[in-house]
Amino acid sequence: MWWNINGGSNQSSQFCWTKKFDFIFGSDLAYRNSLHAPLIASLNMFSHSHTISLIGVTMLDTTPAFFTALDKAGFCFERLADGLLDPQFRGGTFGIIAIQKKSVASV
């Protein structure tokens, strides 16, 4: 189920599963290894070559396996500098990861 801008819910069958997005945002999505494959599959399904995904993660519970799986799936990623975050989130274990499909030339 997903929520529309008017606050009502729609059945997932009404969602356009072939749509690609320019931006994808999420947080607390990769804290268990069992979530990595579905998350990466979703990023792959809804991303085109210029999509930028910003995913918030806590480094204490997001294991290196997630980043290895991203790389193997054809994504590049980079943690955003702490200076871009609100001061209350700087210097801790929370980070925002920018994810994008690798270009054909870099694969």
VOPAGU-2260 file (C-alpha; in pm, 1 decimal, decimal comma):
REM VOPAGU-2260
SITE   aa  ch    i         X         Y         Z
SITE  MET   A    0       0,0       0,0       0,0
SITE  TRP   A    1     120,3     353,6     -67,8
SITE  TRP   A    2     -10,6     694,3      32,0
SITE  ASN   A    3    -115,9     967,1    -205,6
SITE  ILE   A    4     -68,1    1339,5    -146,2
SITE  ASN   A    5    -425,3    1379,2     -22,8
SITE  GLY   A    6    -360,0    1141,9     266,8
SITE  GLY   A    7    -566,2     853,9     134,5
SITE  SER   A    8    -432,1     508,4      77,6
SITE  ASN   A    9    -429,3     322,6    -251,5
SITE  GLN   A   10    -391,4     -45,8    -317,9
SITE  SER   A   11     -46,8    -140,7    -445,8
SITE  SER   A   12    -206,5    -282,8    -763,0
SITE  GLN   A   13    -273,6      78,3    -868,9
SITE  PHE   A   14      92,2     172,4    -838,7
SITE  CYS   A   15     280,4     213,1   -1167,7
SITE  TRP   A   16     550,2     -54,8   -1128,9
SITE  THR   A   17     727,5      50,3   -1449,1
SITE  LYS   A   18     783,4     414,1   -1348,2
SITE  LYS   A   19    1141,0     533,6   -1296,4
SITE  PHE   A   20    1215,0     816,7   -1053,9
SITE  ASP   A   21    1473,1    1096,0   -1051,9
SITE  PHE   A   22    1506,4    1086,8    -673,1
SITE  ILE   A   23    1445,2     815,2    -415,2
SITE  PHE   A   24    1457,7     890,1     -42,1
SITE  GLY   A   25    1454,3     651,9     249,7
SITE  SER   A   26    1586,2     594,2     598,0
SITE  ASP   A   27    1640,7     294,3     823,9
SITE  LEU   A   28    1600,1      51,6     534,2
SITE  ALA   A   29    1917,6    -158,9     550,2
SITE  TYR   A   30    1952,0    -241,2     919,1
SITE  ARG   A   31    1905,9    -616,8     866,0
SITE  ASN   A   32    2090,5    -827,4     612,1
SITE  SER   A   33    1759,1    -980,5     503,3
SITE  LEU   A   34    1647,2    -635,0     383,9
SITE  HIS   A   35    1942,5    -576,7     151,5
SITE  ALA   A   36    1825,2    -780,3    -148,2
SITE  PRO   A   37    1469,5    -638,9    -159,3
SITE  LEU   A   38    1598,2    -283,7    -112,8
SITE  ILE   A   39    1857,1    -319,0    -389,0
SITE  ALA   A   40    1601,0    -483,2    -618,3
SITE  SER   A   41    1365,8    -189,3    -556,8
SITE  LEU   A   42    1640,8      64,7    -622,7
SITE  ASN   A   43    1719,6    -116,4    -945,4
SITE  MET   A   44    1354,7    -135,1   -1050,7
SITE  PHE   A   45    1273,4     230,6    -986,5
SITE  SER   A   46    1604,7     391,4   -1091,9
SITE  HIS   A   47    1724,7     508,0   -1428,6
SITE  SER   A   48    2085,9     597,6   -1505,8
SITE  HIS   A   49    2055,7     946,3   -1352,3
SITE  THR   A   50    1846,5     862,8   -1044,1
SITE  ILE   A   51    1995,5     973,2    -715,0
SITE  SER   A   52    1887,8     781,8    -406,4
SITE  LEU   A   53    1953,4     924,7     -62,1
SITE  ILE   A   54    1933,1     659,8     206,3
SITE  GLY   A   55    1980,9     734,2     575,6
SITE  VAL   A   56    2163,3     459,7     763,1
SITE  THR   A   57    2301,8     401,2    1108,6
SITE  MET   A   58    2651,9     263,9    1081,3
SITE  LEU   A   59    2604,0      49,5    1392,7
SITE  ASP   A   60    2342,5    -171,5    1229,3
SITE  THR   A   61    2405,1    -138,9     855,4
SITE  THR   A   62    2678,6    -389,9     785,5
SITE  PRO   A   63    2945,6    -371,4     514,1
SITE  ALA   A   64    2754,0    -652,9     339,8
SITE  PHE   A   65    2498,8    -393,0     224,9
SITE  PHE   A   66    2763,7    -186,4      50,2
SITE  THR   A   67    2924,7    -495,1    -103,5
SITE  ALA   A   68    2584,4    -601,0    -237,5
SITE  LEU   A   69    2523,1    -251,4    -379,0
SITE  ASP   A   70    2854,8    -264,4    -561,9
SITE  LYS   A   71    2788,4    -613,8    -698,8
SITE  ALA   A   72    2443,5    -500,0    -817,5
SITE  GLY   A   73    2599,2    -220,9   -1024,5
SITE  PHE   A   74    2557,0      77,0    -793,4
SITE  CYS   A   75    2812,5     329,6    -673,8
SITE  PHE   A   76    2767,2     506,1    -341,1
SITE  GLU   A   77    2919,1     772,8    -122,3
SITE  ARG   A   78    2850,9     892,1     229,6
SITE  LEU   A   79    2759,1    1259,4     232,9
SITE  ALA   A   80    2988,6    1483,6     434,9
SITE  ASP   A   81    2875,0    1548,4     791,8
SITE  GLY   A   82    2886,4    1922,3     721,6
SITE  LEU   A   83    2580,9    1879,2     496,9
SITE  LEU   A   84    2376,1    1745,5     788,3
SITE  ASP   A   85    2201,3    1934,1    1063,3
SITE  PRO   A   86    2448,2    1984,4    1351,9
SITE  GLN   A   87    2260,2    1741,5    1578,5
SITE  PHE   A   88    2341,3    1456,8    1333,5
SITE  ARG   A   89    2706,8    1537,4    1273,4
SITE  GLY   A   90    2988,4    1321,9    1405,4
SITE  GLY   A   91    2770,3    1030,5    1507,1
SITE  THR   A   92    2688,1     696,7    1359,6
SITE  PHE   A   93    2406,7     824,0    1133,3
SITE  GLY   A   94    2493,1     896,6     773,5
SITE  ILE   A   95    2322,7     968,4     445,9
SITE  ILE   A   96    2441,3     759,1     155,9
SITE  ALA   A   97    2402,6     883,7    -202,4
SITE  ILE   A   98    2346,5     588,6    -435,8
SITE  GLN   A   99    2344,2     586,0    -814,2
SITE  LYS   A  100    2366,5     323,7   -1086,9
SITE  LYS   A  101    2718,5     291,2   -1220,7
SITE  SER   A  102    2766,7     425,6   -1569,2
SITE  VAL   A  103    2830,0     165,9   -1837,2
SITE  ALA   A  104    3184,6     302,1   -1879,6
SITE  SER   A  105    3270,0     244,9   -1511,4
SITE  VAL   A  106    3127,8    -107,8   -1479,8
